Amino acid sequence: MSSVTSNYDVIIVGAGLGGGIVAGVLAEAGQRVLLLERGRDLRYRDIPSDHLRHHRLSLYGDNTTHAPDGHPRVFVDPQGRSRTVFPHEADYHNNALTVGGGSRIWGMQAWRFHPDDFRMATRYGRPPGSSLADWPISYADLAPFYERAEHEIGVAGDHTATDYAPRDRAFPLPPVPATPTGTWLARGAATLGWNAFTPPLAVNTKPYLGRDGCVQCRQCIGFACPSDARNGSHNTLLPRALATGGCTLITRAQVARILTDASGRAHGVEYFAPTTPDSDQTERRTAHAATIILAGGAIETARLLLLSASAQHPRGLGNHSDHVGRHLQGHYYPVVSGLLPVGFQNPNLGPGVSIATTQFNHGNPGIIGGAMLANDFVKLPIIFWRSHLPPDLPRWGQANKKAMRELYLRGIDLRGPVQEIPSPDSRVTLDPHVRDHFGLPVARLSGTTHPETVRTAEFIRARAEDWLRAAGAERVWSSPMDLRLSASQHQAGTARLAADPREGVTDPFGRVHGHDNLWITDGSLHVTNGGFNPALTIMALAFRAATKIAAKF
């Protein structure tokens, strides 16, 4: 704490993918950076690896959230009933709460968005009641920063097969190895005439950037990586930022509001932090900087903008057109389960995901958008038991034990992140009654996605069933989709990019309209969230914004 001052060139709120990347770029550009993270800086041994507490199944608690009771949210169901929820509950829409954010435990799928993902309204029109819109930038604008993210973070893939988006360079790492289940699914795709290939993953398939390669452990997604082969901001750009000596990282720091002067210009933040690194006692502090950057995720960034209301900005910073907190998106994930043929067993080596198709991201008659489809990651027995046993089997007793022994290694799933059609009523607001441990109003989540999203998800679910059947699955089953709020760990959209201040919160680079020094570098910016995992797009936008900010220095 003795190194902490109150004046910096840049303050960054959130040390996840976006925040870590911006910290690295700006610190290496010679800026004095203060990086504030609400979570802890967890080492590998600090993240529990038991089968019950993790982010893939948080019902029994997750393995990164510190003092979860102190950070509630309020969830409003489609019937208008509200209740207080905590990080382990599905309706909380929890992200990993630690330095590195979701990249500490994520599934590493590092997809570029499809060029048509940036022009959804132009291609499909705007469905009534939706807030579907084009991005103010194109794929070509982001392509150089996709490439930079792939090489500076580290992405493994097959550039000759990933042909839906133009690229200038090969991936820096070879694709993950083929698996027996991937080969089995490839035959099914060929029967259907579909193009299938190894998906891009942010994992070291061989030593890279001074770290070891993947050891194919069976506890991949949801857990810390034992060989540090999972790539994110925490082991790439953030260590580079700290190595400059110009970046100060404070963990367990809750930002209460963005400070503005009499003219309404942002000039600092007010935050709570431990009085000493090991103390549970906190104190209120202020810090000032010429540039403020928000990277706390789509829910918490919207909450902070709303918490920062002032006389000049009575509805919250950036909320000049009532877009802050609206258009909250995530991804519907239709999941189709099946059983491999008798005598065929999944070797269950990590990461597990080894084959994907982009056949249905666009061009589906009568459907808006679509999704990438891929096989699933290594599945823990508890998850197979809870969610993927054949529906006619009991969940307890001798028959259940027999089924678990015989079917666990024969289970297989296909799933895909469906491009959601945003709704202006799917949103983040401040709850008028519930407050967090620091006395701040918590995020209130309400609304649903648009009904067109359900139609798209049902189409994708049917295609996944087709794939498993064509591959020769013994049984295939799935559950229909329903209308609901979807944000989850792919949360996006609450501070969308827009060239016109009337249509969004930030300009095409992520700078808040009306504020020359207030930026956002997380999924909040996404106008639409693509039919892919959005992490690489968050990284590319962060590199793009950081390059713009660094240029002015």
C-alpha positions as CSV (number, residue, x, y, z in Angstrom):
1,M,0.0,0.0,0.0
2,S,2.9,2.4,0.5
3,S,3.3,2.6,-3.3
4,V,-0.3,3.7,-3.8
5,T,-0.7,7.4,-4.7
6,S,-3.8,9.3,-5.7
7,N,-2.8,10.6,-9.1
8,Y,-2.2,8.6,-12.3
9,D,-2.3,9.0,-16.0
10,V,-4.9,6.2,-16.4
11,I,-7.3,4.4,-14.0
12,I,-8.7,1.0,-15.2
13,V,-11.7,-0.6,-13.4
14,G,-11.5,-4.4,-13.8
15,A,-8.5,-6.7,-14.4
16,G,-10.2,-9.2,-16.7
17,L,-9.6,-9.7,-20.4
18,G,-10.3,-6.2,-21.5
19,G,-8.8,-4.4,-18.5
20,G,-5.6,-6.5,-18.5
21,I,-4.9,-5.9,-22.2
22,V,-5.4,-2.2,-21.9
23,A,-3.2,-2.1,-18.8
24,G,-0.4,-3.9,-20.7
25,V,-0.6,-1.6,-23.8
26,L,-0.7,1.6,-21.8
27,A,1.9,0.7,-19.2
28,E,4.3,-0.2,-22.0
29,A,3.5,3.1,-23.6
30,G,4.9,4.8,-20.5
31,Q,1.7,5.7,-18.7
32,R,1.2,5.5,-14.9
33,V,-1.7,3.1,-14.5
34,L,-3.9,2.2,-11.6
35,L,-5.7,-1.1,-12.1
36,L,-8.6,-1.7,-9.6
37,E,-10.0,-5.3,-9.3
38,R,-12.9,-6.3,-7.1
39,G,-11.6,-9.9,-6.9
40,R,-8.4,-11.4,-5.5
41,D,-5.2,-12.2,-7.3
42,L,-5.5,-16.0,-7.0
43,R,-2.7,-18.4,-7.6
44,Y,-3.3,-21.9,-8.9
45,R,-3.4,-23.4,-5.4
46,D,-5.9,-20.8,-4.3
47,I,-8.6,-21.9,-6.8
48,P,-10.2,-25.1,-5.5
49,S,-10.2,-28.1,-7.9
50,D,-12.9,-30.3,-6.3
51,H,-15.8,-31.4,-8.5
52,L,-18.5,-29.3,-6.8
53,R,-17.2,-25.7,-6.6
54,H,-16.5,-24.2,-10.0
55,H,-17.9,-22.0,-12.7
56,R,-19.2,-24.8,-14.9
57,L,-21.6,-25.8,-12.2
58,S,-21.9,-23.1,-9.5
59,L,-25.0,-24.6,-7.7
60,Y,-22.8,-25.6,-4.8
61,G,-20.6,-22.4,-5.0
62,D,-17.9,-21.3,-7.3
63,N,-14.1,-21.3,-6.9
64,T,-13.2,-17.7,-7.3
65,T,-15.8,-15.5,-5.6
66,H,-14.6,-14.0,-2.3
67,A,-17.3,-13.2,0.3
68,P,-20.2,-14.0,-2.1
69,D,-22.9,-12.9,0.4
70,G,-21.6,-9.4,0.2
71,H,-22.4,-9.0,-3.5
72,P,-26.0,-9.9,-4.2
73,R,-28.1,-8.9,-7.2
74,V,-31.8,-8.7,-7.8
75,F,-33.3,-10.9,-10.6
76,V,-36.8,-10.2,-12.0
77,D,-38.4,-13.2,-13.8
78,P,-40.5,-12.9,-16.9
79,Q,-43.6,-12.7,-14.7
80,G,-42.3,-9.6,-12.9
81,R,-41.4,-11.3,-9.6
82,S,-38.1,-10.1,-8.1
83,R,-35.8,-11.9,-5.7
84,T,-32.3,-11.4,-4.3
85,V,-29.8,-13.8,-5.9
86,F,-26.2,-14.6,-5.0
87,P,-23.2,-15.6,-7.2
88,H,-23.8,-19.4,-7.0
89,E,-27.3,-19.0,-8.4
90,A,-27.9,-19.2,-12.2
91,D,-30.0,-16.1,-12.3
92,Y,-27.0,-14.1,-11.0
93,H,-25.2,-14.3,-14.3
94,N,-21.8,-14.6,-12.6
95,N,-18.3,-14.0,-14.0
96,A,-15.1,-15.3,-12.4
97,L,-14.2,-12.8,-9.7
98,T,-10.4,-12.6,-9.8
99,V,-7.4,-11.0,-11.6
100,G,-7.8,-12.2,-15.1
101,G,-11.5,-12.6,-14.8
102,G,-13.1,-15.3,-16.9
103,S,-9.8,-16.0,-18.6
104,R,-8.6,-17.8,-15.4
105,I,-11.2,-20.6,-15.9
106,W,-12.7,-20.1,-19.4
107,G,-13.2,-22.6,-22.1
108,M,-10.7,-20.8,-24.4
109,Q,-12.8,-20.8,-27.5
110,A,-11.2,-17.9,-29.4
111,W,-13.4,-17.2,-32.4
112,R,-13.5,-14.1,-34.6
113,F,-17.0,-12.9,-35.3
114,H,-18.4,-13.5,-38.8
115,P,-18.3,-10.4,-41.1
116,D,-22.1,-10.5,-41.2
117,D,-22.2,-10.3,-37.4
118,F,-21.3,-6.6,-37.7
119,R,-24.3,-5.9,-40.0
120,M,-27.2,-7.9,-38.6
121,A,-29.8,-5.2,-39.2
122,T,-28.7,-4.6,-42.8
123,R,-28.8,-8.3,-43.5
124,Y,-32.0,-9.3,-41.7
125,G,-33.9,-6.1,-40.9
126,R,-35.0,-5.1,-37.4
127,P,-37.7,-7.4,-36.0
128,P,-40.5,-5.5,-34.3
129,G,-39.9,-4.9,-30.6
130,S,-36.2,-5.7,-30.9
131,S,-33.2,-3.3,-30.8
132,L,-31.2,-5.1,-33.5
133,A,-28.7,-2.8,-35.1
134,D,-25.5,-2.7,-37.1
135,W,-22.2,-2.1,-35.5
136,P,-20.6,1.2,-36.4
137,I,-17.4,-0.7,-37.4
138,S,-16.9,-3.6,-39.8
139,Y,-15.0,-6.8,-39.6
140,A,-12.2,-5.2,-41.6
141,D,-11.8,-2.5,-38.9
142,L,-11.3,-5.2,-36.3
143,A,-9.3,-7.8,-38.3
144,P,-5.8,-6.4,-37.5
145,F,-6.7,-6.4,-33.8
146,Y,-8.1,-10.0,-33.9
147,E,-4.7,-10.9,-35.3
148,R,-2.8,-9.1,-32.6
149,A,-4.9,-10.8,-29.9
150,E,-4.3,-14.2,-31.4
151,H,-0.5,-13.7,-31.4
152,E,0.0,-11.7,-28.1
153,I,-2.5,-13.9,-26.1
154,G,-1.8,-17.1,-28.0
155,V,-4.4,-19.0,-30.0
156,A,-4.2,-22.5,-31.5
157,G,-6.1,-23.4,-34.6
158,D,-6.2,-24.4,-38.2
159,H,-6.3,-21.3,-40.4
160,T,-6.8,-23.3,-43.6
161,A,-10.1,-24.7,-42.4
162,T,-11.4,-21.6,-40.5
163,D,-12.6,-20.0,-43.7
164,Y,-15.7,-18.0,-42.7
165,A,-13.7,-14.8,-41.9
166,P,-10.7,-13.5,-44.0
167,R,-7.3,-13.5,-42.3
168,D,-3.8,-12.5,-43.2
169,R,-1.7,-14.7,-40.9
170,A,-1.9,-18.3,-39.6
171,F,-2.6,-19.0,-36.0
172,P,0.6,-18.9,-33.9
173,L,0.0,-22.4,-32.4
174,P,-1.1,-25.7,-34.0
175,P,-4.6,-26.9,-33.4
176,V,-5.5,-29.1,-30.5
177,P,-5.0,-32.8,-31.3
178,A,-7.8,-34.8,-32.9
179,T,-9.8,-37.0,-30.6
180,P,-11.7,-40.2,-31.3
181,T,-15.0,-38.5,-30.6
182,G,-14.0,-35.6,-32.9
183,T,-13.1,-38.1,-35.7
184,W,-16.5,-39.8,-35.1
185,L,-18.3,-36.5,-35.4
186,A,-16.3,-35.5,-38.5
187,R,-17.7,-38.6,-40.3
188,G,-21.2,-37.5,-39.3
189,A,-20.6,-34.0,-40.6
190,A,-19.3,-35.4,-43.9
191,T,-22.4,-37.6,-44.3
192,L,-24.5,-34.4,-44.0
193,G,-22.2,-32.4,-46.4
194,W,-21.1,-30.0,-43.6
195,N,-17.7,-28.4,-43.2
196,A,-16.3,-29.3,-39.8
197,F,-12.9,-28.4,-38.4
198,T,-10.8,-28.0,-35.2
199,P,-12.0,-24.8,-33.4
200,P,-9.6,-22.1,-32.4
201,L,-8.7,-22.3,-28.7
202,A,-6.5,-19.9,-26.6
203,V,-4.3,-22.7,-25.3
204,N,-0.7,-23.5,-25.6
205,T,-0.6,-26.7,-27.7
206,K,3.1,-26.4,-27.4
207,P,5.3,-24.2,-25.2
208,Y,4.6,-20.5,-26.1
209,L,5.5,-17.1,-24.6
210,G,7.7,-18.8,-21.9
211,R,4.9,-21.1,-20.6
212,D,4.3,-24.8,-20.9
213,G,1.9,-26.6,-23.2
214,C,-1.4,-28.2,-22.4
215,V,-1.2,-31.5,-20.4
216,Q,-4.8,-32.5,-21.4
217,C,-6.0,-32.7,-17.8
218,R,-9.6,-33.7,-17.1
219,Q,-10.5,-30.6,-15.1
220,C,-10.2,-27.9,-17.8
221,I,-13.1,-25.5,-18.1
222,G,-14.1,-24.0,-14.7
223,F,-10.8,-24.6,-13.0
224,A,-7.3,-23.1,-13.0
225,C,-4.8,-24.6,-15.4
226,P,-2.1,-26.7,-13.8
227,S,0.5,-26.1,-16.5
228,D,-0.5,-22.4,-17.1
229,A,-1.2,-23.3,-20.7
230,R,-4.7,-21.6,-20.7
231,N,-4.1,-18.1,-22.2
232,G,-5.7,-14.9,-20.9
233,S,-4.8,-11.4,-19.7
234,H,-3.5,-12.7,-16.4
235,N,-0.5,-14.5,-17.8
236,T,0.3,-12.3,-20.9
237,L,-0.5,-8.6,-21.0
238,L,-1.0,-8.0,-17.2
239,P,2.4,-9.4,-16.2
240,R,3.9,-7.2,-18.9
241,A,2.1,-4.2,-17.4
242,L,3.4,-4.9,-13.9
243,A,6.9,-5.5,-15.2
244,T,7.1,-1.9,-16.4
245,G,6.9,-0.7,-12.9
246,G,4.3,1.8,-14.1
247,C,1.2,-0.2,-13.2
248,T,-0.2,-0.5,-9.7
249,L,-2.7,-3.3,-9.1
250,I,-5.0,-3.1,-6.2
251,T,-7.2,-6.2,-5.5
252,R,-10.4,-6.4,-3.5
253,A,-11.2,-2.9,-4.6
254,Q,-14.8,-2.0,-5.2
255,V,-15.3,1.2,-7.2
256,A,-18.3,3.1,-5.9
257,R,-18.5,5.9,-8.5
258,I,-16.7,7.8,-11.2
259,L,-15.9,11.3,-10.0
260,T,-16.9,14.3,-12.2
261,D,-16.1,18.0,-11.8
262,A,-18.5,20.9,-12.0
263,S,-18.7,20.7,-15.8
264,G,-19.5,17.0,-15.7
265,R,-16.0,15.8,-16.8
266,A,-14.7,12.6,-15.4
267,H,-11.5,13.0,-13.4
268,G,-11.2,10.1,-11.0
269,V,-12.9,7.3,-9.0
270,E,-14.0,6.7,-5.5
271,Y,-13.4,3.2,-4.3
272,F,-13.3,0.9,-1.2
273,A,-10.1,-1.1,-0.6
274,P,-8.5,-3.0,2.3
275,T,-6.6,-0.9,4.7
276,T,-3.6,-3.3,4.3
277,P,-3.2,-6.2,1.8
278,D,-4.2,-8.8,4.3
279,S,-6.9,-6.9,6.2
280,D,-10.7,-7.5,6.1
281,Q,-11.1,-3.8,7.1
282,T,-11.8,-1.4,4.2
283,E,-11.4,2.3,3.7
284,R,-12.9,4.7,1.2
285,R,-10.3,6.2,-1.1
286,T,-10.2,8.5,-4.2
287,A,-7.8,8.4,-7.1
288,H,-7.5,10.8,-10.0
289,A,-6.4,10.4,-13.6
290,A,-6.6,12.0,-17.0
291,T,-8.2,8.9,-18.5
292,I,-10.7,6.5,-16.9
293,I,-11.4,3.1,-18.5
294,L,-14.2,0.7,-17.4
295,A,-13.7,-3.0,-18.0
296,G,-15.9,-4.7,-15.3
297,G,-18.2,-6.7,-17.5
298,A,-21.5,-5.7,-19.1
299,I,-23.5,-5.9,-15.8
300,E,-21.0,-4.2,-13.5
301,T,-19.9,-1.5,-16.0
302,A,-23.5,-0.5,-16.5
303,R,-24.1,-0.5,-12.8
304,L,-21.1,1.8,-12.2
305,L,-22.2,4.2,-14.9
306,L,-25.6,4.4,-13.2
307,L,-24.0,4.8,-9.8
308,S,-22.1,7.8,-11.1
309,A,-25.1,10.0,-11.6
310,S,-24.5,13.7,-10.9
311,A,-26.2,17.1,-11.3
312,Q,-24.8,17.2,-14.8
313,H,-25.7,13.6,-15.5
314,P,-28.8,12.8,-13.4
315,R,-29.5,9.5,-15.1
316,G,-25.9,8.3,-15.0
317,L,-22.8,8.8,-17.0
318,G,-23.2,8.0,-20.7
319,N,-27.0,7.7,-20.3
320,H,-27.9,10.7,-22.4
321,S,-30.1,8.6,-24.6
322,D,-31.3,6.0,-22.0
323,H,-29.1,3.2,-23.5
324,V,-27.0,2.4,-20.4
325,G,-27.9,-1.0,-19.1
326,R,-30.3,-1.8,-22.0
327,H,-29.8,-4.5,-24.7
328,L,-28.3,-6.9,-22.2
329,Q,-27.4,-10.1,-24.1
330,G,-25.6,-13.3,-23.5
331,H,-26.0,-16.5,-25.5
332,Y,-28.7,-19.1,-25.6
333,Y,-27.0,-22.5,-25.6
334,P,-29.2,-25.3,-27.0
335,V,-27.5,-28.5,-25.8
336,V,-28.1,-31.9,-27.4
337,S,-26.9,-35.0,-25.7
338,G,-26.4,-38.5,-27.0
339,L,-24.7,-41.8,-26.4
340,L,-21.8,-43.1,-28.4
341,P,-22.3,-46.5,-29.8
342,V,-21.7,-49.6,-27.6
343,G,-18.0,-50.3,-27.3
344,F,-17.0,-46.7,-28.1
345,Q,-15.7,-44.6,-25.2
346,N,-14.7,-41.0,-24.9
347,P,-11.0,-40.9,-23.6
348,N,-12.0,-37.8,-21.7
349,L,-8.8,-35.9,-22.3
350,G,-8.8,-32.2,-22.1
351,P,-9.8,-29.7,-23.3
352,G,-12.3,-32.0,-24.9
353,V,-13.7,-29.7,-27.5
354,S,-12.1,-30.7,-30.8
355,I,-14.5,-30.2,-33.7
356,A,-16.9,-27.5,-34.8
357,T,-18.9,-26.2,-37.7
358,T,-19.9,-22.7,-38.7
359,Q,-22.3,-24.1,-41.3
360,F,-25.3,-22.4,-39.6
361,N,-24.0,-19.0,-38.4
362,H,-25.8,-17.3,-41.3
363,G,-27.8,-18.2,-44.4
364,N,-30.5,-20.2,-42.6
365,P,-33.8,-19.7,-44.5
366,G,-36.4,-17.9,-42.4
367,I,-34.0,-17.6,-39.4
368,I,-32.1,-14.5,-38.1
369,G,-28.5,-15.3,-37.6
370,G,-27.5,-18.7,-36.1
371,A,-24.7,-20.3,-34.2
372,M,-21.4,-22.2,-34.3
373,L,-21.8,-25.8,-33.1
374,A,-19.1,-27.8,-31.3
375,N,-18.6,-30.8,-29.1
376,D,-18.4,-30.1,-25.4
377,F,-15.4,-29.8,-23.0
378,V,-14.5,-32.6,-20.7
379,K,-17.5,-33.2,-18.5
380,L,-17.3,-33.9,-14.8
381,P,-19.3,-36.8,-13.4
382,I,-21.5,-34.5,-11.3
383,I,-22.4,-32.5,-14.4
384,F,-23.2,-35.6,-16.4
385,W,-25.3,-36.9,-13.5
386,R,-27.2,-33.6,-13.1
387,S,-27.8,-32.6,-16.7
388,H,-26.9,-35.3,-19.3
389,L,-28.1,-38.7,-18.2
390,P,-30.8,-40.0,-20.5
391,P,-34.1,-38.5,-19.2
392,D,-35.7,-41.9,-18.5
393,L,-33.0,-43.0,-16.0
394,P,-33.3,-42.5,-12.2
395,R,-31.0,-40.0,-10.5
396,W,-30.4,-42.2,-7.4
397,G,-30.2,-45.8,-6.3
398,Q,-28.5,-48.8,-7.8
399,A,-29.9,-48.2,-11.3
400,N,-28.4,-44.8,-11.3
401,K,-25.0,-46.1,-10.1
402,K,-25.1,-48.7,-12.9
403,A,-25.9,-46.1,-15.5
404,M,-23.1,-43.8,-14.3
405,R,-20.6,-46.6,-14.6
406,E,-21.8,-47.8,-18.0
407,L,-22.7,-44.5,-19.7
408,Y,-20.4,-41.7,-18.4
409,L,-17.7,-42.3,-20.9
410,R,-20.2,-42.9,-23.7
411,G,-21.9,-39.5,-23.2
412,I,-21.4,-36.9,-25.8
413,D,-22.9,-33.3,-26.2
414,L,-23.1,-30.8,-29.0
415,R,-23.8,-27.1,-28.2
416,G,-23.5,-23.7,-29.7
417,P,-23.8,-20.0,-28.7
418,V,-26.8,-18.6,-30.5
419,Q,-26.7,-15.1,-31.9
420,E,-29.3,-13.3,-29.7
421,I,-31.7,-10.7,-31.1
422,P,-31.4,-7.9,-28.5
423,S,-34.3,-6.4,-26.7
424,P,-34.3,-2.9,-25.2
425,D,-36.2,-4.3,-22.2
426,S,-33.5,-6.8,-21.3
427,R,-31.5,-4.5,-19.0
428,V,-29.5,-3.6,-15.9
429,T,-30.9,-1.0,-13.5
430,L,-30.1,-0.1,-9.9
431,D,-32.3,-1.8,-7.3
432,P,-34.0,0.7,-5.1
433,H,-33.9,-1.5,-2.0
434,V,-31.0,-4.1,-2.0
435,R,-27.5,-2.9,-1.3
436,D,-24.1,-4.7,-1.3
437,H,-21.5,-5.0,1.5
438,F,-20.4,-1.4,0.8
439,G,-23.9,0.1,0.9
440,L,-24.1,0.5,-2.8
441,P,-27.3,-0.3,-4.8
442,V,-27.0,-3.6,-6.5
443,A,-27.6,-4.5,-10.2
444,R,-31.2,-5.3,-11.0
445,L,-31.6,-7.7,-14.0
446,S,-34.9,-7.7,-15.8
447,G,-36.6,-8.5,-19.2
448,T,-36.0,-11.2,-21.7
449,T,-34.3,-11.7,-25.0
450,H,-36.4,-11.3,-28.2
451,P,-38.7,-14.1,-29.3
452,E,-36.8,-14.4,-32.5
453,T,-33.8,-15.7,-30.4
454,V,-35.9,-18.7,-29.3
455,R,-36.7,-19.5,-33.0
456,T,-33.0,-19.4,-33.9
457,A,-32.1,-21.5,-30.9
458,E,-34.7,-24.1,-31.8
459,F,-33.3,-24.3,-35.3
460,I,-29.8,-24.8,-34.0
461,R,-31.0,-27.5,-31.6
462,A,-32.5,-29.4,-34.5
463,R,-29.2,-29.2,-36.4
464,A,-27.3,-30.5,-33.4
465,E,-29.7,-33.5,-33.3
466,D,-29.1,-34.1,-37.0
467,W,-25.4,-34.2,-36.5
468,L,-25.4,-36.7,-33.7
469,R,-27.8,-39.0,-35.5
470,A,-25.8,-38.8,-38.7
471,A,-22.7,-39.7,-36.7
472,G,-24.4,-42.8,-35.4
473,A,-25.4,-41.9,-31.8
474,E,-27.3,-44.7,-30.1
475,R,-29.7,-42.2,-28.5
476,V,-30.3,-38.4,-28.9
477,W,-32.2,-36.1,-26.6
478,S,-32.5,-32.4,-25.8
479,S,-34.9,-29.9,-24.2
480,P,-36.7,-27.1,-26.0
481,M,-35.8,-23.4,-25.5
482,D,-38.0,-20.9,-23.8
483,L,-38.1,-17.1,-23.6
484,R,-35.9,-15.7,-20.7
485,L,-33.1,-13.3,-19.8
486,S,-29.8,-14.5,-21.0
487,A,-26.5,-12.9,-19.9
488,S,-24.4,-15.6,-18.2
489,Q,-20.6,-15.4,-18.6
490,H,-21.0,-14.0,-22.2
491,Q,-22.8,-10.9,-21.0
492,A,-22.7,-8.0,-23.5
493,G,-24.5,-5.0,-25.0
494,T,-25.2,-2.6,-22.1
495,A,-23.1,0.3,-23.4
496,R,-23.2,-0.4,-27.1
497,L,-21.0,1.2,-29.7
498,A,-22.8,3.8,-31.9
499,A,-21.6,6.5,-34.2
500,D,-24.7,8.5,-33.3
501,P,-25.0,9.4,-29.6
502,R,-28.8,8.9,-29.9
503,E,-28.2,5.2,-30.7
504,G,-25.8,4.1,-28.1
505,V,-23.4,4.9,-25.2
506,T,-19.9,5.0,-26.8
507,D,-18.3,6.1,-30.1
508,P,-16.9,3.5,-32.5
509,F,-13.7,3.2,-30.5
510,G,-15.4,2.7,-27.1
511,R,-15.2,6.3,-25.8
512,V,-18.3,7.4,-24.0
513,H,-20.2,10.0,-26.0
514,G,-19.8,13.5,-24.5
515,H,-16.7,12.5,-22.5
516,D,-13.3,12.7,-24.2
517,N,-11.5,10.8,-21.4
518,L,-14.0,8.0,-20.4
519,W,-13.7,4.7,-22.1
520,I,-15.1,1.2,-22.0
521,T,-13.2,-2.0,-23.0
522,D,-15.4,-5.0,-22.2
523,G,-18.4,-6.8,-23.7
524,S,-20.7,-3.9,-22.9
525,L,-19.7,-2.5,-26.2
526,H,-21.1,-5.3,-28.4
527,V,-24.0,-4.2,-30.4
528,T,-24.8,-7.8,-31.1
529,N,-22.9,-10.7,-29.5
530,G,-22.3,-12.9,-32.5
531,G,-23.0,-16.6,-32.9
532,F,-19.6,-17.4,-31.3
533,N,-17.9,-17.1,-27.9
534,P,-17.2,-13.4,-27.6
535,A,-13.8,-13.3,-25.8
536,L,-11.6,-12.7,-28.8
537,T,-13.8,-9.8,-29.9
538,I,-13.5,-8.3,-26.4
539,M,-9.7,-8.6,-26.7
540,A,-9.6,-7.2,-30.2
541,L,-11.7,-4.2,-29.1
542,A,-9.5,-3.7,-26.1
543,F,-6.3,-3.7,-28.3
544,R,-8.0,-1.2,-30.7
545,A,-9.1,1.2,-27.9
546,A,-5.7,1.0,-26.2
547,T,-3.9,1.8,-29.4
548,K,-6.1,4.8,-29.9
549,I,-5.6,6.0,-26.3
550,A,-1.8,5.4,-26.4
551,A,-1.6,7.5,-29.6
552,K,-2.7,10.6,-27.9
553,F,0.1,10.3,-25.3
